[in-house]
Amino acid sequence: MEAQIIARACGKSHVLNLEPEDLCALNIEAAAMAGVPLAGTNWIPGRGES
């Protein structure tokens, strides 16, 4: 149920419609492990600046 609420908050009708672009992390460690941007930025820790 919570995942469905998150999906709807992203404008998706179902959890299966979520895409990697819909994800972000709340701390640097989680962003680095998951390979997603830190919340509020486009920065992904551990990736080059290219």
Secondary structure, 3 states (H helix, E strand, C coil): CHHHHHHHHCCCCCHHHCCHHHCCECCHHHHHHHCCCECCCCCCCCCCCC
